């Protein structure tokens, strides 16, 4: 991209003109790329194809330009396809040096920054020494000398720091410590034989406290304090003259408002005061205490303007809460998606910028509550960064408030006061519907009907049969700037109440075996900066019930149930009536039985009354018959006797009624002639037949019939 002074096009073959909403005029030319005319500044900016820049215009022949409602300019090129220019595609300034193939020093692998008195930026590299960058004009210059001394071209610079006297301190890998004071350069190398010397040639962190003591953190030997007057080092380890710190690999040094020095590294955090002797160690698994640290691997420390200590780790971001003496953690659960943090810096708005192995994070801190909260925005190479990987110590705040980030392929910088954070919400578009893993097109016949008469995002409703129970819905947020950062939250109203996050493609949700009913798929998208949206898009989904679960079917079931209840009630009432009738019959039977018993008792009692007189009558008759002999009078006595006995037998029969009822009568068999017995019984009625003039005779074809019979029962 180039800029010219004055309104001068680079090509007169104009193919298309686009008045942009920002007041600029975009002009597409044939082989001149895009000319952007700024009428207010009276200048023209040229967008051209740059062979070494993949993000430049693909072809300089531009035939079509279109601006959409998001401010994105769509570019149609000749043989180069369609491209887009997003207004937020260059929010991060990028500085990347061209590498000389004949002398390929890794100038773009940036490890550290520092600012000189004129505002120019020192850039320390990983094997390419030092160079300078001018923020005013973008000029780059190599530093081949420190003072009057030449520096190694392949110097690995790890940290840069300027103290209160203006001395530039340079920490290196394998080359000790440099102090540059104007033309004077002092080189401190590791001296293992000197008890007051530096014990490690790998200087990782440099810091000056409020009492102007200079602290040197190393890769393996922990912390040193440089006594400038004596020009010697005090070692703060168990075998040193200083306090016995436990951190061996020093990654961060800062000072709190109480004058305590905080040192972080691969073994938690040491907090000490060299004046008072105070020493405190913070570890994840401290014996008898829990301090809330997310990890013992601390990558950096910083104190904000309110005196709060912040720490970055390989498992998120922490800050120390003075009220509870514990660390509060921000991790993936509450917003920090890139947990492998390598550095942090506080800007002039008291917000944090964090570098990581997966891009850059901005944390807007909310300090209105006792426990802080934060809004995190994530940026990666798709946002114009040098790459996703950033280096340790390569995070710096300049005097003008700009934040610099160094990575493996150059560095970026931003001005937080003017940085265009993206506040607009992303709009969710329902893009595809699949049934049984098959994509359904508009107006496509499915099971004898058209499932989608219009595009899914336009219709926003769909109706399924009960057996169409495996389906998927895909959606997009129309993020053309950096679609890799898309993330969504969704829930199916009527099925689940909690929002479910979806941060990895493909962005689709699948459902199986939904019960018949009405559902709403609710989806909201995070915007380009990763801020969760509040605008909700909905898709109405109706799953029809099978015929046996329809309203008509339930009506039939209801009628059948009512009929069943009525029939059951009728059967129950009929049965109850039968039971009551039977009870009445039983009562009547009992009543009649009692009446019969009363009759039986009456006749029995009467029979007893008759039996006694008859017995008394028979006794005298028997006596008379013995005296009279066989005469006519005796005949009448016999008649009287027989009838009296007959009457007595009848009385006995009446008495037998009770025995019959009680089923106590038994059959008494005896051998005899039944013919003669019957003949005798007939003869007893001869006198009665004579008196009544009735002829009574007895005849039998046989003379006798011997058999077994109950004489008493036969007589009766």
C-alpha positions as CSV (number, residue, x, y, z in Angstrom):
1,X,0.0,0.0,0.0
2,X,1.4,3.4,-1.0
3,X,0.3,7.0,-0.5
4,X,0.7,10.0,-2.8
5,X,0.6,13.7,-2.0
6,X,-2.2,15.5,-3.8
7,X,-5.1,14.0,-5.8
8,X,-3.2,12.0,-8.4
9,X,-4.3,8.6,-9.7
10,X,-1.7,6.0,-10.6
11,X,-3.7,4.8,-13.6
12,X,-6.1,6.6,-15.9
13,X,-8.0,3.5,-17.0
14,X,-10.9,3.8,-14.5
15,X,-13.3,0.8,-14.4
16,X,-15.5,1.5,-11.4
17,X,-16.1,4.3,-8.8
18,X,-17.4,3.6,-5.3
19,X,-18.4,6.5,-2.9
20,X,-17.6,4.9,0.5
21,X,-19.7,5.7,3.5
22,X,-16.7,7.0,5.4
23,X,-16.4,9.9,2.9
24,X,-13.6,8.4,0.8
25,X,-13.9,7.5,-2.9
26,X,-12.7,4.1,-4.1
27,X,-11.6,3.9,-7.7
28,X,-11.0,0.6,-9.5
29,X,-8.5,0.8,-12.3
30,X,-7.2,-1.4,-15.0
31,X,-3.7,-2.5,-13.8
32,X,-3.5,0.3,-11.3
33,X,-5.2,-1.5,-8.4
34,X,-7.5,0.5,-6.2
35,X,-7.0,4.2,-5.7
36,X,-8.6,5.5,-2.4
37,X,-9.2,9.3,-2.6
38,X,-9.4,11.1,0.7
39,X,-10.9,14.5,-0.1
40,X,-10.4,15.9,3.4
41,X,-6.6,15.1,3.5
42,X,-6.2,15.8,-0.2
43,X,-4.3,12.5,-0.7
44,X,-4.7,9.2,-2.6
45,X,-3.8,5.8,-1.2
46,X,-3.0,2.9,-3.6
47,X,-4.0,-0.7,-2.9
48,X,-1.8,-2.8,-5.1
49,X,-0.7,-6.4,-5.6
50,X,2.4,-7.2,-3.5
51,X,3.8,-10.7,-4.5
52,X,5.3,-11.3,-1.0
53,X,2.1,-10.2,0.9
54,X,-0.7,-12.8,0.8
55,X,-3.1,-10.2,2.2
56,X,-2.5,-7.7,-0.7
57,X,-4.7,-7.3,-3.7
58,X,-4.5,-10.5,-5.9
59,X,-4.7,-8.6,-9.2
60,X,-4.3,-4.9,-10.2
61,X,-7.1,-5.0,-12.7
62,X,-10.2,-4.1,-10.6
63,X,-13.5,-4.2,-12.5
64,X,-16.1,-4.1,-9.7
65,X,-16.5,-2.6,-6.2
66,X,-19.4,-3.0,-3.8
67,X,-19.9,-1.9,-0.2
68,X,-22.3,-4.0,2.0
69,X,-24.1,-2.9,5.2
70,X,-21.1,-3.9,7.4
71,X,-18.8,-1.5,5.6
72,X,-17.0,-4.4,3.8
73,X,-15.9,-3.5,0.3
74,X,-16.1,-6.5,-2.2
75,X,-13.6,-6.3,-5.0
76,X,-14.0,-8.1,-8.4
77,X,-10.7,-8.5,-10.2
78,X,-9.8,-9.6,-13.6
79,X,-8.8,-13.3,-13.4
80,X,-8.1,-12.9,-9.7
81,X,-11.6,-13.7,-8.3
82,X,-13.6,-11.9,-5.7
83,X,-11.9,-10.4,-2.6
84,X,-13.0,-8.3,0.3
85,X,-11.6,-5.4,2.3
86,X,-12.8,-5.3,5.9
87,X,-12.7,-2.0,7.7
88,X,-11.2,-3.7,10.7
89,X,-8.6,-5.8,8.8
90,X,-5.7,-3.4,9.7
91,X,-6.5,-2.5,13.3
92,X,-3.0,-3.7,14.4
93,X,0.0,-2.0,12.9
94,X,2.5,-4.6,11.7
95,X,6.3,-4.1,11.4
96,X,8.1,-6.8,9.6
97,X,11.5,-6.4,8.1
98,X,12.6,-7.8,4.7
99,X,15.2,-10.5,5.2
100,X,18.3,-10.4,3.1
101,X,18.7,-13.9,1.8
102,X,22.4,-13.4,1.6
103,X,22.6,-12.4,5.3
104,X,19.5,-14.0,6.8
105,X,19.6,-12.8,10.4
106,X,16.4,-13.4,12.3
107,X,15.5,-9.7,12.8
108,X,11.8,-10.5,12.8
109,X,12.0,-12.8,15.8
110,X,11.4,-10.1,18.4
111,X,12.1,-10.8,22.1
112,X,12.2,-7.4,23.8
113,X,11.4,-3.6,23.4
114,X,12.7,-0.5,25.1
115,X,12.2,3.3,24.3
116,X,15.0,5.8,24.2
117,X,14.8,9.5,25.1
118,X,13.7,10.5,21.6
119,X,10.8,8.1,21.5
120,X,12.4,5.6,19.2
121,X,12.0,1.9,20.0
122,X,14.8,-0.5,20.6
123,X,14.0,-3.9,19.2
124,X,15.8,-6.9,20.7
125,X,15.8,-10.1,18.6
126,X,16.4,-13.8,19.0
127,X,19.7,-14.0,17.3
128,X,19.7,-10.8,15.2
129,X,21.0,-8.4,17.7
130,X,19.4,-5.0,18.1
131,X,17.6,-2.6,15.8
132,X,15.6,0.5,16.1
133,X,12.1,1.5,14.9
134,X,10.9,5.1,14.6
135,X,7.1,5.3,15.3
136,X,6.9,8.7,13.6
137,X,8.0,7.7,10.1
138,X,8.4,3.9,10.3
139,X,12.1,4.0,9.6
140,X,14.2,1.0,10.6
141,X,17.9,1.2,11.4
142,X,20.4,-1.5,12.5
143,X,22.4,-1.1,15.7
144,X,25.9,-2.4,15.1
145,X,27.6,-0.7,18.1
146,X,26.8,-0.2,21.7
147,X,28.6,3.0,22.6
148,X,32.0,2.6,21.0
149,X,31.9,-1.1,21.1
150,X,30.6,-3.4,18.3
151,X,28.0,-5.9,19.4
152,X,27.7,-9.5,18.1
153,X,25.5,-9.6,15.0
154,X,23.9,-12.8,16.3
155,X,23.3,-11.5,19.8
156,X,20.2,-13.1,21.4
157,X,18.5,-10.3,23.3
158,X,16.1,-11.5,26.0
159,X,15.2,-8.3,27.9
160,X,15.7,-4.5,27.7
161,X,15.4,-2.0,30.5
162,X,16.3,1.7,31.0
163,X,17.0,2.8,34.6
164,X,16.5,6.1,36.3
165,X,19.9,7.3,35.1
166,X,19.1,6.6,31.4
167,X,21.4,3.5,31.3
168,X,20.2,0.9,28.9
169,X,20.4,-2.6,30.3
170,X,20.5,-5.6,28.0
171,X,19.8,-9.1,29.1
172,X,21.0,-11.8,26.8
173,X,21.0,-15.5,26.3
174,X,24.5,-17.0,26.8
175,X,26.2,-13.6,26.8
176,X,25.4,-12.1,30.2
177,X,24.3,-8.6,30.9
178,X,25.2,-5.3,29.1
179,X,24.9,-1.8,30.6
180,X,25.0,1.0,27.9
181,X,25.6,4.5,29.3
182,X,26.1,6.8,26.4
183,X,29.4,5.8,24.9
184,X,30.3,3.6,27.9
185,X,29.5,-0.1,27.8
186,X,29.9,-2.5,30.7
187,X,29.6,-6.2,30.0
188,X,28.8,-8.5,33.0
189,X,29.5,-12.1,32.2
190,X,28.9,-15.1,34.4
191,X,31.7,-15.7,36.9
192,X,31.2,-18.9,38.9
193,X,34.4,-18.4,40.9
194,X,33.5,-15.0,42.2
195,X,31.1,-15.2,45.2
196,X,30.0,-11.7,44.3
197,X,29.7,-12.2,40.6
198,X,26.9,-13.1,38.3
199,X,26.3,-16.9,38.3
200,X,24.3,-17.2,35.1
201,X,25.0,-15.9,31.6
202,X,21.3,-16.1,30.7
203,X,19.7,-12.9,31.9
204,X,15.9,-13.1,31.6
205,X,14.5,-10.2,33.5
206,X,15.6,-6.7,34.6
207,X,13.8,-4.5,37.0
208,X,14.4,-1.4,39.1
209,X,12.4,-0.8,42.3
210,X,11.3,2.4,44.0
211,X,14.6,2.6,45.9
212,X,16.5,2.3,42.7
213,X,17.8,-1.1,43.4
214,X,18.5,-3.1,40.2
215,X,17.2,-6.7,40.1
216,X,18.5,-9.2,37.6
217,X,16.5,-12.4,37.0
218,X,18.2,-15.4,35.3
219,X,17.3,-18.5,33.5
220,X,18.7,-21.1,36.0
221,X,20.2,-19.3,39.1
222,X,17.3,-17.2,40.2
223,X,17.5,-13.5,41.3
224,X,20.4,-11.2,41.8
225,X,20.7,-7.6,43.0
226,X,23.4,-5.5,41.4
227,X,25.1,-3.2,43.9
228,X,26.1,-0.4,41.5
229,X,28.5,1.2,44.0
230,X,30.5,-1.9,44.7
231,X,29.8,-3.3,41.2
232,X,29.0,-6.7,42.6
233,X,26.0,-9.0,42.7
234,X,24.0,-10.3,45.7
235,X,22.5,-13.8,45.0
236,X,19.0,-14.4,46.5
237,X,19.1,-18.1,46.8
238,X,19.7,-20.6,49.5
239,X,23.4,-20.7,48.8
240,X,23.6,-16.9,48.3
241,X,24.1,-13.9,50.5
242,X,20.6,-12.6,49.9
243,X,17.3,-14.1,51.1
244,X,16.7,-17.8,50.2
245,X,14.2,-17.5,47.3
246,X,12.9,-20.7,45.8
247,X,12.4,-19.4,42.2
248,X,15.3,-20.5,40.0
249,X,13.9,-19.5,36.5
250,X,12.8,-15.9,36.9
251,X,10.1,-14.7,34.5
252,X,8.7,-11.7,36.2
253,X,9.7,-9.0,38.8
254,X,7.6,-6.2,40.2
255,X,7.1,-4.2,43.4
256,X,3.9,-3.7,45.4
257,X,2.8,-0.6,47.2
258,X,4.3,-1.9,50.5
259,X,7.8,-2.0,49.0
260,X,7.8,-5.9,48.7
261,X,9.5,-7.4,45.7
262,X,7.5,-10.0,43.8
263,X,9.4,-12.6,41.8
264,X,7.7,-15.2,39.6
265,X,9.0,-18.2,37.7
266,X,8.7,-22.0,37.3
267,X,8.1,-22.5,41.0
268,X,5.3,-20.2,41.9
269,X,5.8,-16.7,43.3
270,X,8.3,-15.4,46.0
271,X,7.3,-12.2,47.8
272,X,10.0,-10.6,50.0
273,X,11.3,-7.4,51.5
274,X,15.1,-7.1,51.7
275,X,14.8,-4.4,54.3
276,X,12.5,-6.2,56.8
277,X,13.3,-9.8,56.0
278,X,9.7,-10.6,55.1
279,X,9.4,-13.7,52.9
280,X,6.3,-15.4,51.5
281,X,6.0,-18.2,49.0
282,X,2.9,-18.7,46.9
283,X,2.5,-22.1,45.3
284,X,-0.5,-24.1,44.0
285,X,0.1,-26.9,46.6
286,X,1.5,-25.0,49.6
287,X,1.6,-27.1,52.7
288,X,-1.2,-26.2,55.0
289,X,-2.5,-23.4,52.8
290,X,-4.3,-22.7,49.5
291,X,-3.6,-19.5,47.7
292,X,-5.7,-19.9,44.6
293,X,-3.0,-19.9,42.0
294,X,-4.0,-21.7,38.8
295,X,-0.4,-22.9,38.2
296,X,3.1,-22.8,39.5
297,X,4.3,-21.9,36.0
298,X,4.2,-18.1,36.1
299,X,5.1,-16.3,32.9
300,X,5.0,-12.6,33.9
301,X,4.0,-10.2,36.7
302,X,2.7,-6.6,36.6
303,X,1.3,-4.1,39.0
304,X,-1.6,-1.9,37.8
305,X,-2.3,1.7,38.7
306,X,-4.4,0.7,41.8
307,X,-1.6,-1.4,43.2
308,X,-3.1,-4.8,42.2
309,X,-0.6,-7.5,41.3
310,X,-1.5,-9.5,38.2
311,X,0.2,-12.8,37.1
312,X,0.0,-14.6,33.8
313,X,0.4,-18.4,33.8
314,X,0.2,-21.4,31.5
315,X,-3.4,-21.9,32.9
316,X,-4.9,-18.5,32.7
317,X,-4.7,-15.1,34.3
318,X,-4.7,-14.3,38.1
319,X,-4.7,-11.3,40.4
320,X,-4.0,-11.1,44.1
321,X,-6.9,-10.0,46.3
322,X,-5.5,-8.2,49.3
323,X,-8.8,-8.7,51.3
324,X,-8.6,-12.5,51.2
325,X,-4.8,-12.9,50.6
326,X,-5.6,-15.2,47.7
327,X,-5.4,-15.2,43.9
328,X,-8.5,-14.9,41.8
329,X,-8.3,-16.8,38.5
330,X,-9.6,-16.1,35.0
331,X,-9.4,-19.2,32.8
332,X,-11.4,-20.9,30.1
333,X,-14.4,-21.2,32.4
334,X,-14.8,-17.4,32.7
335,X,-13.5,-16.0,29.4
336,X,-9.7,-16.6,28.8
337,X,-9.8,-18.9,25.8
338,X,-6.0,-18.8,25.3
339,X,-4.7,-20.2,28.5
340,X,-1.0,-20.4,27.5
341,X,-0.2,-16.8,28.4
342,X,3.4,-15.6,28.0
343,X,3.2,-11.9,29.0
344,X,1.0,-9.1,30.1
345,X,1.1,-5.3,30.2
346,X,-1.2,-2.7,31.7
347,X,-2.2,0.2,29.4
348,X,-3.0,3.8,30.4
349,X,-6.7,2.9,30.7
350,X,-5.7,0.4,33.5
351,X,-6.8,-2.5,31.2
352,X,-4.6,-5.5,30.4
353,X,-3.1,-6.7,27.2
354,X,-1.9,-10.3,27.2
355,X,0.3,-12.1,24.7
356,X,0.0,-15.8,24.3
357,X,1.0,-18.7,22.1
358,X,-2.4,-18.4,20.4
359,X,-2.6,-14.6,19.7
360,X,-3.3,-11.5,21.7
361,X,-6.0,-10.9,24.4
362,X,-7.4,-7.6,25.6
363,X,-8.9,-7.7,29.1
364,X,-11.2,-4.8,30.1
365,X,-11.3,-4.9,33.8
366,X,-14.4,-4.2,35.8
367,X,-13.4,-3.0,39.3
368,X,-16.8,-1.9,40.6
369,X,-17.3,-5.1,42.6
370,X,-15.0,-6.5,45.4
371,X,-14.2,-9.4,43.0
372,X,-13.1,-8.1,39.6
373,X,-14.6,-9.3,36.4
374,X,-13.2,-8.9,32.9
375,X,-14.4,-8.7,29.3
376,X,-11.9,-10.6,27.1
377,X,-11.3,-9.9,23.4
378,X,-9.2,-12.4,21.4
379,X,-7.1,-11.5,18.3
380,X,-5.1,-13.8,16.1
381,X,-3.3,-13.8,12.8
382,X,-6.7,-13.3,11.0
383,X,-6.9,-9.9,12.6
384,X,-3.7,-8.7,11.0
385,X,-1.2,-10.0,13.7
386,X,2.3,-11.1,12.7
387,X,1.2,-14.6,13.7
388,X,-0.4,-16.4,16.7
389,X,2.9,-17.1,18.6
390,X,4.3,-14.3,20.7
391,X,7.6,-14.3,22.7
392,X,8.3,-13.9,26.4
393,X,9.2,-10.4,27.5
394,X,8.1,-9.0,24.1
395,X,5.3,-6.8,25.5
396,X,5.9,-3.1,26.1
397,X,4.1,0.1,26.9
398,X,5.6,3.2,25.3
399,X,5.6,6.7,26.8
400,X,2.8,7.7,24.3
401,X,0.7,4.8,25.5
402,X,1.2,2.5,22.6
403,X,1.4,-1.2,23.3
404,X,4.0,-3.3,21.4
405,X,3.8,-7.1,20.9
406,X,6.8,-9.0,19.6
407,X,6.5,-12.4,18.0
408,X,8.4,-14.8,15.8
409,X,7.7,-12.9,12.6
410,X,7.8,-9.2,13.4
411,X,5.8,-7.1,15.9
412,X,2.5,-5.4,16.2
413,X,1.6,-2.3,18.1
414,X,-1.7,-0.5,18.9
415,X,-2.8,2.7,20.5
416,X,-5.5,1.6,23.0
417,X,-6.9,5.2,23.2
418,X,-7.9,5.0,19.5
419,X,-8.1,1.3,18.9
420,X,-11.3,0.4,17.0
421,X,-12.8,-2.3,19.2
422,X,-15.6,-4.0,17.3
423,X,-18.9,-3.4,19.2
424,X,-21.4,-4.5,16.6
425,X,-23.2,-7.8,17.2
426,X,-23.0,-10.5,14.6
427,X,-26.2,-11.6,12.9
428,X,-26.9,-15.3,12.9
429,X,-28.0,-16.8,9.6
430,X,-29.5,-20.3,9.4
431,X,-27.7,-21.7,6.4
432,X,-28.6,-25.4,6.0
433,X,-31.1,-28.1,7.2
434,X,-30.2,-31.8,7.0
435,X,-32.6,-34.7,7.5
436,X,-31.0,-38.1,8.2
437,X,-27.6,-36.5,7.3
438,X,-29.0,-35.4,3.9
439,X,-29.1,-31.8,3.0
440,X,-32.6,-30.5,2.1
441,X,-32.8,-28.0,-0.7
442,X,-35.5,-25.4,-1.2
443,X,-38.6,-26.9,-2.9
444,X,-37.2,-30.4,-2.6
445,X,-39.8,-33.2,-2.2
446,X,-39.5,-35.0,1.2
447,X,-41.9,-37.9,2.0
448,X,-44.4,-36.5,-0.5
449,X,-44.3,-32.9,0.5
450,X,-42.1,-29.8,0.2
451,X,-40.2,-29.3,3.5
452,X,-38.6,-26.0,2.6
453,X,-40.7,-23.8,0.3
454,X,-38.3,-20.9,0.9
455,X,-34.7,-20.5,2.3
456,X,-34.5,-21.6,5.9
457,X,-33.2,-18.2,7.1
458,X,-36.1,-16.5,5.5
459,X,-38.9,-18.8,6.6
460,X,-37.5,-19.4,10.1
461,X,-39.9,-22.4,10.7
462,X,-40.0,-26.0,9.8
463,X,-42.5,-28.8,10.3
464,X,-41.5,-32.4,10.7
465,X,-43.3,-35.7,10.9
466,X,-43.0,-37.8,14.0
467,X,-40.6,-40.3,12.3
468,X,-38.4,-37.6,10.9
469,X,-36.5,-37.6,14.1
470,X,-32.8,-37.2,13.1
471,X,-32.0,-33.7,11.8
472,X,-29.3,-31.0,11.9
473,X,-29.4,-27.2,11.5
474,X,-26.3,-25.2,10.4
475,X,-25.8,-21.5,10.9
476,X,-23.2,-18.7,10.3
477,X,-22.5,-15.3,11.6
478,X,-21.5,-13.7,8.3
479,X,-18.0,-13.0,9.8
480,X,-15.9,-12.4,6.7
481,X,-13.0,-10.9,8.5
482,X,-11.9,-13.8,10.6
483,X,-14.3,-16.8,10.4
484,X,-11.9,-19.0,12.4
485,X,-13.0,-16.9,15.5
486,X,-16.7,-17.7,15.1
487,X,-18.4,-18.9,18.2
488,X,-22.0,-19.5,19.1
489,X,-24.3,-20.3,21.9
490,X,-27.5,-22.2,21.4
491,X,-30.4,-23.9,23.2
492,X,-33.5,-25.7,22.1
493,X,-36.4,-24.1,23.9
494,X,-38.8,-26.8,25.0
495,X,-36.0,-29.3,25.3
496,X,-33.2,-27.7,27.4
497,X,-32.9,-24.5,29.3
498,X,-29.1,-24.0,29.4
499,X,-27.1,-22.2,26.7
500,X,-24.5,-24.5,25.1
501,X,-21.3,-23.1,23.6
502,X,-20.1,-24.0,20.2
503,X,-16.7,-22.7,19.2
504,X,-15.3,-25.1,16.6
505,X,-16.5,-25.7,13.1
506,X,-18.7,-27.2,11.7
507,X,-21.3,-24.9,13.3
508,X,-24.3,-27.1,13.4
509,X,-26.5,-28.8,16.0
510,X,-28.1,-32.2,15.7
511,X,-31.2,-33.6,17.4
512,X,-32.6,-37.1,17.6
513,X,-35.8,-38.6,18.9
514,X,-37.6,-35.4,19.9
515,X,-41.0,-35.9,21.3
516,X,-43.9,-34.4,19.4
517,X,-44.4,-30.7,20.2
518,X,-43.3,-27.1,19.4
519,X,-39.7,-26.1,19.8
520,X,-37.6,-23.0,19.2
521,X,-33.9,-23.2,18.3
522,X,-32.3,-20.1,19.8
523,X,-28.8,-19.1,18.6
524,X,-26.6,-16.1,19.4
525,X,-23.1,-15.4,18.1
526,X,-20.0,-13.7,19.4
527,X,-18.8,-10.8,17.4
528,X,-15.5,-10.4,15.6
529,X,-13.7,-9.6,18.8
530,X,-15.2,-12.6,20.6
531,X,-17.7,-10.7,22.8
532,X,-20.8,-12.9,23.3
533,X,-23.8,-11.4,21.6
534,X,-27.3,-10.6,23.0
535,X,-29.2,-10.7,19.7
536,X,-31.0,-14.0,19.4
537,X,-32.1,-15.6,16.2
538,X,-34.8,-18.2,16.4
539,X,-36.0,-21.1,14.3
540,X,-39.4,-22.6,15.0
541,X,-39.4,-26.4,14.8
542,X,-42.7,-28.4,15.0
543,X,-42.6,-32.1,15.4
544,X,-46.0,-33.5,14.5
545,X,-47.5,-36.3,16.6
546,X,-48.3,-39.7,15.1
547,X,-52.0,-40.4,14.3
548,X,-52.4,-42.3,17.5
549,X,-51.3,-39.2,19.5
550,X,-53.3,-36.6,17.6
551,X,-56.2,-34.6,19.2
552,X,-58.8,-36.7,17.4
553,X,-57.2,-39.9,18.7
554,X,-57.2,-38.5,22.2
555,X,-60.9,-37.6,21.7
556,X,-61.7,-41.1,20.6
557,X,-59.7,-42.4,23.6
558,X,-61.7,-40.1,25.9
559,X,-65.1,-41.3,24.4
560,X,-64.0,-44.9,24.8
561,X,-62.9,-44.3,28.3
562,X,-66.2,-42.7,29.2
563,X,-68.1,-45.6,27.6
564,X,-66.0,-48.0,29.5
565,X,-66.7,-46.1,32.8
566,X,-70.4,-46.1,32.0
567,X,-70.4,-49.8,31.2
568,X,-68.4,-50.6,34.2
569,X,-70.7,-48.5,36.4
570,X,-73.7,-50.3,34.9
571,X,-72.1,-53.7,35.5
572,X,-71.2,-52.7,39.1
573,X,-74.7,-51.3,39.8
574,X,-76.3,-54.5,38.3
575,X,-74.0,-56.7,40.3
576,X,-74.8,-54.7,43.5
577,X,-78.5,-55.0,42.8
578,X,-78.1,-58.7,42.4
579,X,-76.2,-58.9,45.6
580,X,-78.9,-57.0,47.5
581,X,-81.6,-59.1,45.9
582,X,-79.8,-62.3,46.9
583,X,-79.4,-60.9,50.4
584,X,-83.2,-60.3,50.5
585,X,-83.8,-63.8,49.3
586,X,-81.5,-65.2,51.9
587,X,-83.3,-63.2,54.6
588,X,-86.7,-64.5,53.3
589,X,-85.4,-68.1,53.4
590,X,-84.1,-67.6,56.9
591,X,-87.5,-66.1,57.9
592,X,-89.4,-69.0,56.3
593,X,-87.0,-71.5,57.9
594,X,-87.6,-69.9,61.3
595,X,-91.4,-70.1,60.6
596,X,-91.0,-73.7,59.8
597,X,-89.1,-74.3,62.9
598,X,-91.8,-72.6,64.9
599,X,-94.4,-74.8,63.2
600,X,-92.3,-77.9,63.9
601,X,-91.9,-77.0,67.5
602,X,-95.7,-76.3,67.7
603,X,-96.6,-79.7,66.2
604,X,-94.0,-81.4,68.3
605,X,-95.4,-79.9,71.4
606,X,-99.0,-80.9,70.4
607,X,-97.8,-84.3,69.5
608,X,-96.4,-84.7,73.0
609,X,-99.8,-83.6,74.3
610,X,-101.6,-86.2,72.1
611,X,-99.2,-89.0,72.8
612,X,-99.7,-89.1,76.5
613,X,-103.6,-89.6,76.3
614,X,-103.3,-92.1,73.5
615,X,-100.8,-94.1,75.5
616,X,-103.2,-94.0,78.5
617,X,-106.1,-95.1,76.2
618,X,-104.1,-98.0,74.7
619,X,-103.2,-99.5,78.1
620,X,-106.8,-100.2,79.3
621,X,-107.8,-101.4,75.9
622,X,-105.0,-103.9,76.0
623,X,-106.2,-105.1,79.4
624,X,-109.8,-105.4,78.2
625,X,-108.7,-107.4,75.2
626,X,-106.9,-109.9,77.4
627,X,-110.1,-110.4,79.5
628,X,-112.7,-110.5,76.7
629,X,-111.0,-113.1,74.5
630,X,-112.1,-113.7,71.0
631,X,-115.7,-112.4,70.8
632,X,-117.5,-109.6,69.0
633,X,-116.6,-107.1,71.7
634,X,-113.0,-108.1,71.3
635,X,-113.3,-107.3,67.6
636,X,-114.3,-103.7,68.4
637,X,-111.6,-103.5,71.0
638,X,-109.1,-104.6,68.4
639,X,-110.5,-102.0,66.1
640,X,-110.2,-99.3,68.8
641,X,-106.7,-100.6,69.6
642,X,-105.5,-100.5,66.0
643,X,-106.9,-97.1,65.4
644,X,-105.5,-95.9,68.6
645,X,-102.1,-97.3,67.6
646,X,-102.6,-95.7,64.2
647,X,-103.3,-92.4,65.9
648,X,-100.2,-92.9,68.1
649,X,-98.2,-93.6,65.0
650,X,-99.4,-90.4,63.4
651,X,-98.5,-88.6,66.5
652,X,-95.0,-90.2,66.3
653,X,-94.8,-89.1,62.7
654,X,-95.5,-85.6,63.7
655,X,-92.7,-85.8,66.2
656,X,-90.5,-87.2,63.5
657,X,-90.9,-83.9,61.5
658,X,-88.3,-82.4,63.8
659,X,-86.0,-85.3,63.2
660,X,-86.5,-84.9,59.5
661,X,-85.6,-81.3,59.6
662,X,-82.5,-82.1,61.7
663,X,-81.7,-85.1,59.3
664,X,-81.5,-87.5,62.3
665,X,-84.0,-90.2,60.9
666,X,-82.3,-93.4,60.0
667,X,-83.3,-96.4,57.9
668,X,-83.8,-99.5,60.0
669,X,-83.9,-102.6,57.8
670,X,-85.2,-106.0,58.8
671,X,-86.2,-109.2,57.0
672,X,-89.9,-109.9,56.5
673,X,-92.8,-110.5,54.2
674,X,-93.9,-107.3,52.8
675,X,-97.1,-108.8,51.4
676,X,-98.4,-109.8,54.7
677,X,-97.4,-106.4,56.2
678,X,-99.4,-104.6,53.6
679,X,-102.4,-107.0,54.1
680,X,-102.4,-106.3,57.8
681,X,-102.3,-102.6,57.2
682,X,-105.3,-102.9,54.8
683,X,-107.3,-104.9,57.4
684,X,-107.0,-102.1,59.9
685,X,-109.3,-100.0,57.7
686,X,-112.0,-102.7,57.3
687,X,-114.1,-101.5,60.2
688,X,-113.9,-98.0,58.8
689,X,-115.0,-99.2,55.4
690,X,-118.0,-101.1,56.8
691,X,-119.2,-98.1,58.7
692,X,-118.8,-95.9,55.6
693,X,-120.2,-98.5,53.2
694,X,-116.9,-98.5,51.2
695,X,-115.8,-101.8,49.7
696,X,-112.2,-102.6,50.8
697,X,-110.5,-105.7,49.6
698,X,-106.9,-106.9,49.3
699,X,-105.5,-109.2,46.7
700,X,-102.1,-110.3,45.5
701,X,-100.8,-112.4,42.7
702,X,-98.1,-113.7,45.0
703,X,-98.4,-115.3,48.3
704,X,-95.5,-113.6,49.9
705,X,-92.4,-111.5,49.0
706,X,-89.6,-111.9,51.5
707,X,-87.3,-108.8,51.5
708,X,-85.4,-106.3,53.6
709,X,-87.4,-103.1,54.6
710,X,-88.0,-100.6,57.3
711,X,-91.3,-101.8,58.8
712,X,-92.0,-98.5,60.5
713,X,-91.4,-96.5,57.4
714,X,-93.6,-98.8,55.3
715,X,-96.4,-98.6,57.8
716,X,-96.2,-94.8,57.7
